[in-house]
Amino acid sequence: MLAFSPVHDAAAAAGSVVGWLAELLTPLGGGAATAAAIVLFTIAVRLLISPLTVAQVRAERRRAALAPQLRQLQQRYAGDPATLQSEMFALYRRAGASPVAGCLPALLQAPFFLVMYRLFGTGDGAGGLLDARLAGVPLGWHLGDGLSPSVLVVFGVLLAALLGLARFLSWRAQRTAASAGAPTGQPGAALLARVIPLLPYGTVLLALVVPLAAVLYLVTTTGWTAAEHALLRRPQPVPAGAIDER
């Protein structure tokens, strides 16, 4: 990678902020100050991009509200794909929604996550941050670098937390798909329904090969995502009269 690329510069700036936070927390956190700084910095980044997540959830709810009408259009124009596409876009336009609105916030979040991985995963811009320790384990240490008791305990606790969060997010994904009532007759729909609940477990696999600092980042950001799902994507009350309209 280019040494003077924008991602490198952003990672260096992020590393400076984490270093400043670590110095600030040293009187309270002692040897764990850098680990605490990574957690706080990750939370600050997620707070910064939380408006994008709120926008994404709102877009998802608009599309979910249109699901019954979309299914009717799919049944009516099953043999006319061109008309079906035209009618679907007209429906989105009348409702003030967009079929891609929920994807744009996720795409805008990608640069932030790339910088975080560059900093904590590869150590680019981290300076001496990865030399700090958590419970005696260097933050630059990988799980495969040695299986001492302290390594097993630290990585074991973090991996167990990450696995629990992945199970929760997988369950939420299955529940969301079931409540959306996505048509199963479309090509690839059944495969997609099986794959999506497995995606959260990718963070667990990633945590097996990245340094401890990156594992801390993964646990923190995944925990934040789980909290967002619990708070922002909780079931909405059914509007009065909605049952009668059915």
C-alpha positions in Angstrom: 0.0 0.0 0.0 1.1 3.6 -0.6 2.8 5.1 2.4 1.2 8.5 1.7 -2.2 7.3 0.8 -5.3 9.0 2.3 -6.0 5.8 4.3 -2.5 5.9 5.8 -2.8 9.6 6.7 -6.2 8.9 8.3 -4.9 5.9 10.3 -1.9 8.0 11.5 -4.3 10.8 12.7 -6.5 8.2 14.4 -3.4 6.7 16.0 -2.4 10.1 17.4 -5.9 10.5 18.9 -5.7 7.0 20.5 -2.2 7.8 21.9 -3.5 11.1 23.4 -6.5 9.2 25.0 -4.1 6.6 26.4 -1.9 9.3 28.0 -5.1 10.9 29.4 -6.3 7.6 30.9 -3.0 6.4 32.2 -3.5 7.8 35.8 -6.8 5.8 36.0 -6.2 2.8 33.8 -2.5 2.2 34.3 -1.2 -0.5 32.0 -4.7 -1.0 30.5 -4.9 2.7 29.4 -4.2 2.0 25.8 -6.8 -0.8 25.6 -9.3 1.5 27.2 -8.4 4.2 24.7 -9.1 1.8 21.8 -12.5 1.1 23.3 -13.3 4.8 23.8 -12.0 5.8 20.4 -14.1 3.1 18.7 -17.2 4.2 20.6 -16.5 7.8 19.5 -16.3 6.8 15.9 -19.5 4.8 16.1 -21.2 7.8 17.7 -19.9 10.0 14.9 -21.5 7.8 12.2 -24.7 6.9 14.2 -26.8 9.4 12.1 -26.0 7.3 9.1 -27.3 4.2 10.9 -30.5 6.0 11.9 -31.0 7.0 8.3 -30.5 3.4 7.2 -33.0 2.1 9.7 -35.6 4.7 8.6 -35.1 3.6 5.0 -35.5 -0.1 6.0 -38.8 0.7 7.7 -40.1 2.6 4.7 -39.3 -0.3 2.5 -40.8 -2.8 5.0 -44.1 -0.8 5.0 -44.2 -1.1 1.2 -43.6 -4.9 1.3 -47.3 -5.9 0.9 -47.8 -3.6 -2.1 -44.5 -4.9 -3.6 -45.7 -8.5 -3.3 -49.0 -7.5 -5.1 -47.0 -5.9 -7.9 -44.8 -9.0 -8.2 -47.8 -11.2 -8.5 -49.6 -8.9 -11.0 -46.7 -8.4 -13.3 -44.9 -11.7 -12.8 -44.6 -12.2 -16.6 -43.7 -8.6 -17.4 -40.3 -7.7 -15.7 -40.1 -4.2 -17.4 -43.5 -3.1 -16.2 -42.8 -4.6 -12.8 -39.7 -2.6 -12.4 -41.4 0.6 -13.6 -44.3 0.1 -11.2 -42.0 -0.7 -8.3 -40.0 2.5 -8.8 -43.3 4.5 -9.1 -44.4 3.0 -5.8 -41.1 4.0 -4.1 -41.4 7.5 -5.6 -45.0 8.0 -4.3 -44.0 6.8 -0.8 -40.9 9.0 -0.7 -38.7 5.9 -0.4 -35.8 4.5 -2.4 -34.7 0.9 -3.0 -31.1 1.8 -2.4 -31.5 4.4 0.4 -30.7 1.7 3.0 -27.4 0.8 1.2 -25.9 4.3 1.0 -25.3 4.8 4.7 -23.6 1.4 4.9 -21.4 2.4 2.0 -20.5 5.7 3.6 -19.5 3.9 6.8 -17.0 1.7 4.9 -14.1 4.3 4.9 -14.3 4.6 8.7 -14.1 0.8 9.2 -11.2 0.6 6.7 -9.2 3.2 8.7 -10.0 1.3 12.0 -8.8 -2.0 10.5 -5.7 -0.3 9.1 -4.9 1.1 12.5 -5.7 -1.8 14.8 -5.4 -4.7 12.3 -2.1 -3.9 10.5 -0.6 -1.4 13.0 -0.3 1.2 10.2 -0.1 4.6 12.0 -0.3 3.0 15.4 3.3 3.9 16.4 4.1 2.2 19.7 0.4 1.6 20.7 0.6 -2.1 19.9 3.5 -2.5 22.3 1.1 -1.7 25.2 -0.4 -4.6 27.1 -3.7 -5.9 28.4 -3.5 -8.3 31.3 0.1 -8.9 30.3 -0.6 -9.6 26.6 0.8 -7.1 24.0 -1.9 -5.5 21.9 0.1 -6.4 18.8 0.0 -10.1 19.8 -1.9 -12.6 17.6 -3.7 -15.7 19.0 -1.2 -17.9 17.2 1.9 -16.2 18.6 1.8 -18.3 21.7 -0.8 -19.9 24.0 0.3 -18.9 27.4 -2.4 -18.8 30.2 -2.7 -15.1 30.0 -3.2 -15.2 26.2 -5.8 -17.9 26.5 -7.7 -16.0 29.1 -7.7 -12.6 27.4 -8.4 -13.9 23.9 -10.9 -16.5 25.3 -13.0 -13.9 27.1 -13.0 -11.5 24.0 -13.8 -14.4 21.6 -16.6 -15.6 23.8 -18.1 -12.1 23.9 -17.8 -11.8 20.2 -19.4 -15.2 19.6 -22.3 -14.2 21.9 -22.8 -10.9 20.0 -22.6 -12.7 16.7 -25.3 -15.2 17.8 -27.5 -12.3 18.8 -27.1 -10.5 15.5 -27.7 -13.7 13.6 -30.9 -14.2 15.5 -31.9 -10.6 14.8 -31.2 -11.1 11.1 -33.4 -14.2 11.0 -36.2 -12.5 12.8 -36.0 -9.4 10.5 -36.1 -11.6 7.4 -39.1 -13.5 8.7 -41.0 -10.4 9.7 -40.3 -8.8 6.3 -41.9 -11.7 4.6 -39.6 -11.5 1.6 -40.8 -13.6 -1.3 -39.1 -16.9 -1.5 -39.9 -17.6 -5.1 -37.3 -15.2 -6.5 -34.0 -16.6 -7.8 -31.4 -16.7 -5.0 -33.9 -15.7 -2.3 -33.6 -19.0 -0.4 -29.8 -18.9 -0.6 -29.7 -15.3 0.6 -32.0 -16.2 3.5 -29.5 -18.8 4.6 -26.3 -16.7 4.1 -27.3 -13.5 5.8 -27.7 -15.0 9.3 -24.1 -16.4 9.0 -22.5 -13.1 8.2 -22.1 -11.9 11.8 -19.9 -14.9 12.5 -17.3 -13.5 10.1 -16.1 -11.2 12.8 -15.3 -14.2 15.0 -13.2 -15.8 12.2 -11.5 -12.4 11.6 -10.7 -12.2 15.3 -8.7 -15.4 15.1 -6.1 -13.9 12.8 -5.8 -10.2 13.8 -3.9 -8.6 16.7 -5.4 -8.2 20.2 -5.9 -4.5 19.5 -8.1 -5.3 16.5 -10.0 -7.9 18.6 -10.8 -5.2 21.1 -12.0 -3.0 18.2 -14.2 -5.8 16.8 -15.8 -6.6 20.2 -16.5 -2.9 20.8 -17.9 -2.1 17.4 -19.9 -5.4 17.3 -21.3 -4.6 20.7 -22.4 -1.2 19.5 -24.0 -2.7 16.4 -25.9 -5.2 18.7 -27.1 -2.3 20.9 -28.3 -0.4 17.8 -30.2 -3.4 16.6 -31.9 -3.8 20.0 -32.8 -0.1 20.3 -33.4 1.1 16.7 -34.8 -2.0 15.2 -37.1 -3.0 18.0 -40.6 -4.0 16.8 -42.8 -1.0 16.1 -46.4 -0.7 17.4 -49.1 -1.5 14.9 -51.0 1.6 13.9 -54.6 1.9 15.0 -56.9 0.5 12.4 -54.1 -1.4 10.6 -55.7 -4.8 11.5 -59.1 -3.7 10.3 -57.7 -2.7 6.9 -56.5 -6.2 6.4 
